[in-house]
């Protein structure tokens, strides 16, 4: 996916099924704070949403495209 620190992302529907995280819904906007960790051969991203940091797999977020 090629996300890097500072990129804006939007959460996908899949985050609503994460049992360990309460309150995340599809369509929430966050900013990438970490892009290096890998868990179980998948990239994990630190994402700050509403002042709280979450660690989400790359298939749970999508980069917001700039509209110019």
HELIX and SHEET records of a PDB file:
HELIX    1   1 UNK A   13  UNK A   17  5                                   5    
HELIX    2   2 UNK A   58  UNK A   60  5                                   3    
SHEET    1   A 5 UNK A  38  UNK A  39  0                                        
SHEET    2   A 5 UNK A  42  UNK A  49 -1                                        
SHEET    3   A 5 UNK A  29  UNK A  34 -1                                        
SHEET    4   A 5 UNK A   8  UNK A  11 -1                                        
SHEET    5   A 5 UNK A  61  UNK A  63 -1                                        
SHEET    1   B 3 UNK A  38  UNK A  39  0                                        
SHEET    2   B 3 UNK A  42  UNK A  49 -1                                        
SHEET    3   B 3 UNK A  52  UNK A  57 -1                                        
END                                                                             
